Protein backbone atom coordinates (compact mmCIF):
# COMPACT_ATOMS: atom_id res chain seq x y z
CA UNK A 1 0.00 0.00 0.00
CA UNK A 2 2.87 2.37 0.78
CA UNK A 3 4.08 2.28 -2.85
CA UNK A 4 0.56 3.21 -3.99
CA UNK A 5 0.41 6.10 -1.50
CA UNK A 6 3.84 7.33 -2.62
CA UNK A 7 2.92 7.16 -6.30
CA UNK A 8 -0.37 8.94 -5.63
CA UNK A 9 1.48 11.62 -3.67
CA UNK A 10 3.75 12.27 -6.67
CA UNK A 11 0.69 12.50 -8.92
CA UNK A 12 -0.95 14.98 -6.54
CA UNK A 13 2.21 17.12 -6.53
CA UNK A 14 2.12 17.30 -10.34
CA UNK A 15 -1.56 18.26 -10.33
CA UNK A 16 -0.95 20.82 -7.56
CA UNK A 17 1.75 22.45 -9.67
CA UNK A 18 -0.34 22.37 -12.86
CA UNK A 19 -3.29 23.99 -11.05
CA UNK A 20 -1.07 26.56 -9.32
CA UNK A 21 -2.35 25.59 -5.86
CA UNK A 22 -0.64 26.25 -2.52
CA UNK A 23 -0.82 24.08 0.59
CA UNK A 24 -2.78 26.76 2.51
CA UNK A 25 -5.34 26.77 -0.34
CA UNK A 26 -5.48 22.98 -0.38
CA UNK A 27 -5.81 22.84 3.40
CA UNK A 28 -8.72 25.29 3.29
CA UNK A 29 -10.48 23.23 0.60
CA UNK A 30 -9.97 20.00 2.55
CA UNK A 31 -10.92 21.59 5.89
CA UNK A 32 -7.60 20.87 7.59
CA UNK A 33 -4.35 22.64 8.43
CA UNK A 34 -1.92 23.06 5.51
CA UNK A 35 0.78 20.92 7.16
CA UNK A 36 -1.61 18.03 7.83
CA UNK A 37 -3.12 18.32 4.34
CA UNK A 38 0.33 18.15 2.75
CA UNK A 39 1.30 15.11 4.86
CA UNK A 40 -1.97 13.36 3.96
CA UNK A 41 -1.60 14.09 0.25
CA UNK A 42 1.96 12.76 0.36
CA UNK A 43 0.75 9.55 1.99
CA UNK A 44 1.80 10.03 5.62
CA UNK A 45 -1.71 10.44 7.10
CA UNK A 46 -5.02 8.73 6.41
CA UNK A 47 -7.97 10.83 5.29
CA UNK A 48 -11.58 10.24 6.24
CA UNK A 49 -13.79 9.21 3.31
CA UNK A 50 -15.28 12.73 3.33
CA UNK A 51 -11.88 14.41 3.12
CA UNK A 52 -10.70 11.93 0.49
CA UNK A 53 -13.78 12.81 -1.61
CA UNK A 54 -12.86 16.50 -1.39
CA UNK A 55 -9.26 15.69 -2.38
CA UNK A 56 -10.49 13.51 -5.26
CA UNK A 57 -12.63 16.38 -6.56
CA UNK A 58 -9.81 18.89 -6.15
CA UNK A 59 -7.16 16.72 -7.85
CA UNK A 60 -9.42 14.91 -10.34
CA UNK A 61 -8.74 11.51 -8.77
CA UNK A 62 -10.77 8.35 -9.37
CA UNK A 63 -12.54 6.21 -6.73
CA UNK A 64 -9.60 3.84 -6.30
CA UNK A 65 -7.24 6.75 -5.71
CA UNK A 66 -9.65 8.32 -3.20
CA UNK A 67 -9.72 4.98 -1.37
CA UNK A 68 -5.92 4.92 -1.24
CA UNK A 69 -6.04 8.28 0.56
CA UNK A 70 -8.13 6.68 3.33
CA UNK A 71 -5.76 3.75 3.94
CA UNK A 72 -3.59 3.73 7.06
CA UNK A 73 -0.06 4.60 5.94
CA UNK A 74 3.26 3.03 6.69
CA UNK A 75 4.70 6.20 8.20
CA UNK A 76 8.24 7.27 7.51
CA UNK A 77 8.89 8.20 3.93
CA UNK A 78 12.63 8.76 3.84
CA UNK A 79 14.55 6.33 1.61
CA UNK A 80 17.69 6.20 3.81
CA UNK A 81 18.51 6.27 7.53
CA UNK A 82 20.42 9.54 7.09
CA UNK A 83 18.52 11.79 4.68
CA UNK A 84 20.46 13.06 1.68
CA UNK A 85 18.11 15.84 0.57
CA UNK A 86 19.80 19.04 1.86
CA UNK A 87 16.65 20.56 3.37
CA UNK A 88 15.57 17.36 5.10
CA UNK A 89 19.16 16.73 6.22
CA UNK A 90 19.13 20.06 8.11
CA UNK A 91 16.28 18.73 10.24
CA UNK A 92 18.32 15.58 10.89
CA UNK A 93 21.24 17.84 11.79
CA UNK A 94 19.00 19.77 14.21
CA UNK A 95 18.09 16.50 15.91
CA UNK A 96 21.77 15.48 16.10
CA UNK A 97 22.82 18.82 17.59
CA UNK A 98 19.78 19.78 19.69
CA UNK A 99 17.97 16.47 20.27
CA UNK A 100 19.48 15.83 23.69
CA UNK A 101 18.90 19.48 24.63
CA UNK A 102 15.22 19.32 23.61
CA UNK A 103 14.83 16.05 25.51
CA UNK A 104 16.42 17.49 28.66
CA UNK A 105 14.43 20.72 28.52
CA UNK A 106 11.09 18.96 27.89
CA UNK A 107 11.74 16.51 30.70
CA UNK A 108 12.87 19.33 33.01
CA UNK A 109 9.54 21.08 32.40
CA UNK A 110 7.17 18.08 32.18
CA UNK A 111 8.92 15.05 33.65
CA UNK A 112 9.75 11.67 32.13
CA UNK A 113 7.78 11.31 28.89
CA UNK A 114 7.48 12.29 25.26
CA UNK A 115 5.91 14.88 23.01
CA UNK A 116 3.24 13.19 20.94
CA UNK A 117 3.51 13.13 17.17
CA UNK A 118 -0.07 11.83 17.04
CA UNK A 119 -1.80 14.57 19.05
CA UNK A 120 0.28 17.18 17.26
CA UNK A 121 -0.05 20.51 15.45
CA UNK A 122 2.50 22.38 13.37
CA UNK A 123 2.50 25.70 11.57
CA UNK A 124 5.02 27.13 9.16
CA UNK A 125 5.38 30.78 8.24
CA UNK A 126 7.74 33.15 6.49
CA UNK A 127 9.36 35.64 8.83
CA UNK A 128 10.77 38.67 6.99
CA UNK A 129 14.32 39.60 7.99
CA UNK A 130 16.68 42.18 6.52
CA UNK A 131 19.43 39.54 6.29
CA UNK A 132 17.13 37.15 4.41
CA UNK A 133 13.73 35.73 5.18
CA UNK A 134 13.57 33.13 7.93
CA UNK A 135 11.52 29.96 8.26
CA UNK A 136 9.46 29.90 11.45
CA UNK A 137 8.04 26.55 12.51
CA UNK A 138 5.90 26.07 15.58
CA UNK A 139 5.29 22.54 16.83
CA UNK A 140 2.82 21.63 19.55
CA UNK A 141 2.43 18.07 20.76
CA UNK A 142 0.57 16.66 23.74
CA UNK A 143 2.90 15.59 26.54
CA UNK A 144 2.59 11.88 27.32
CA UNK A 145 4.22 10.73 30.55
CA UNK A 146 5.71 7.26 30.70
CA UNK A 147 3.49 4.88 32.63
CA UNK A 148 4.85 3.07 35.66
CA UNK A 149 3.47 -0.44 36.13
C-alpha positions as CSV (number, residue, x, y, z in Angstrom):
1,X,0.0,0.0,0.0
2,X,2.9,2.4,0.8
3,X,4.1,2.3,-2.9
4,X,0.6,3.2,-4.0
5,X,0.4,6.1,-1.5
6,X,3.8,7.3,-2.6
7,X,2.9,7.2,-6.3
8,X,-0.4,8.9,-5.6
9,X,1.5,11.6,-3.7
10,X,3.8,12.3,-6.7
11,X,0.7,12.5,-8.9
12,X,-1.0,15.0,-6.5
13,X,2.2,17.1,-6.5
14,X,2.1,17.3,-10.3
15,X,-1.6,18.3,-10.3
16,X,-0.9,20.8,-7.6
17,X,1.7,22.5,-9.7
18,X,-0.3,22.4,-12.9
19,X,-3.3,24.0,-11.0
20,X,-1.1,26.6,-9.3
21,X,-2.3,25.6,-5.9
22,X,-0.6,26.3,-2.5
23,X,-0.8,24.1,0.6
24,X,-2.8,26.8,2.5
25,X,-5.3,26.8,-0.3
26,X,-5.5,23.0,-0.4
27,X,-5.8,22.8,3.4
28,X,-8.7,25.3,3.3
29,X,-10.5,23.2,0.6
30,X,-10.0,20.0,2.6
31,X,-10.9,21.6,5.9
32,X,-7.6,20.9,7.6
33,X,-4.3,22.6,8.4
34,X,-1.9,23.1,5.5
35,X,0.8,20.9,7.2
36,X,-1.6,18.0,7.8
37,X,-3.1,18.3,4.3
38,X,0.3,18.2,2.7
39,X,1.3,15.1,4.9
40,X,-2.0,13.4,4.0
41,X,-1.6,14.1,0.2
42,X,2.0,12.8,0.4
43,X,0.7,9.5,2.0
44,X,1.8,10.0,5.6
45,X,-1.7,10.4,7.1
46,X,-5.0,8.7,6.4
47,X,-8.0,10.8,5.3
48,X,-11.6,10.2,6.2
49,X,-13.8,9.2,3.3
50,X,-15.3,12.7,3.3
51,X,-11.9,14.4,3.1
52,X,-10.7,11.9,0.5
53,X,-13.8,12.8,-1.6
54,X,-12.9,16.5,-1.4
55,X,-9.3,15.7,-2.4
56,X,-10.5,13.5,-5.3
57,X,-12.6,16.4,-6.6
58,X,-9.8,18.9,-6.1
59,X,-7.2,16.7,-7.8
60,X,-9.4,14.9,-10.3
61,X,-8.7,11.5,-8.8
62,X,-10.8,8.3,-9.4
63,X,-12.5,6.2,-6.7
64,X,-9.6,3.8,-6.3
65,X,-7.2,6.8,-5.7
66,X,-9.7,8.3,-3.2
67,X,-9.7,5.0,-1.4
68,X,-5.9,4.9,-1.2
69,X,-6.0,8.3,0.6
70,X,-8.1,6.7,3.3
71,X,-5.8,3.7,3.9
72,X,-3.6,3.7,7.1
73,X,-0.1,4.6,5.9
74,X,3.3,3.0,6.7
75,X,4.7,6.2,8.2
76,X,8.2,7.3,7.5
77,X,8.9,8.2,3.9
78,X,12.6,8.8,3.8
79,X,14.5,6.3,1.6
80,X,17.7,6.2,3.8
81,X,18.5,6.3,7.5
82,X,20.4,9.5,7.1
83,X,18.5,11.8,4.7
84,X,20.5,13.1,1.7
85,X,18.1,15.8,0.6
86,X,19.8,19.0,1.9
87,X,16.6,20.6,3.4
88,X,15.6,17.4,5.1
89,X,19.2,16.7,6.2
90,X,19.1,20.1,8.1
91,X,16.3,18.7,10.2
92,X,18.3,15.6,10.9
93,X,21.2,17.8,11.8
94,X,19.0,19.8,14.2
95,X,18.1,16.5,15.9
96,X,21.8,15.5,16.1
97,X,22.8,18.8,17.6
98,X,19.8,19.8,19.7
99,X,18.0,16.5,20.3
100,X,19.5,15.8,23.7
101,X,18.9,19.5,24.6
102,X,15.2,19.3,23.6
103,X,14.8,16.0,25.5
104,X,16.4,17.5,28.7
105,X,14.4,20.7,28.5
106,X,11.1,19.0,27.9
107,X,11.7,16.5,30.7
108,X,12.9,19.3,33.0
109,X,9.5,21.1,32.4
110,X,7.2,18.1,32.2
111,X,8.9,15.0,33.7
112,X,9.7,11.7,32.1
113,X,7.8,11.3,28.9
114,X,7.5,12.3,25.3
115,X,5.9,14.9,23.0
116,X,3.2,13.2,20.9
117,X,3.5,13.1,17.2
118,X,-0.1,11.8,17.0
119,X,-1.8,14.6,19.1
120,X,0.3,17.2,17.3
121,X,0.0,20.5,15.4
122,X,2.5,22.4,13.4
123,X,2.5,25.7,11.6
124,X,5.0,27.1,9.2
125,X,5.4,30.8,8.2
126,X,7.7,33.1,6.5
127,X,9.4,35.6,8.8
128,X,10.8,38.7,7.0
129,X,14.3,39.6,8.0
130,X,16.7,42.2,6.5
131,X,19.4,39.5,6.3
132,X,17.1,37.1,4.4
133,X,13.7,35.7,5.2
134,X,13.6,33.1,7.9
135,X,11.5,30.0,8.3
136,X,9.5,29.9,11.4
137,X,8.0,26.5,12.5
138,X,5.9,26.1,15.6
139,X,5.3,22.5,16.8
140,X,2.8,21.6,19.6
141,X,2.4,18.1,20.8
142,X,0.6,16.7,23.7
143,X,2.9,15.6,26.5
144,X,2.6,11.9,27.3
145,X,4.2,10.7,30.6
146,X,5.7,7.3,30.7
147,X,3.5,4.9,32.6
148,X,4.9,3.1,35.7
149,X,3.5,-0.4,36.1
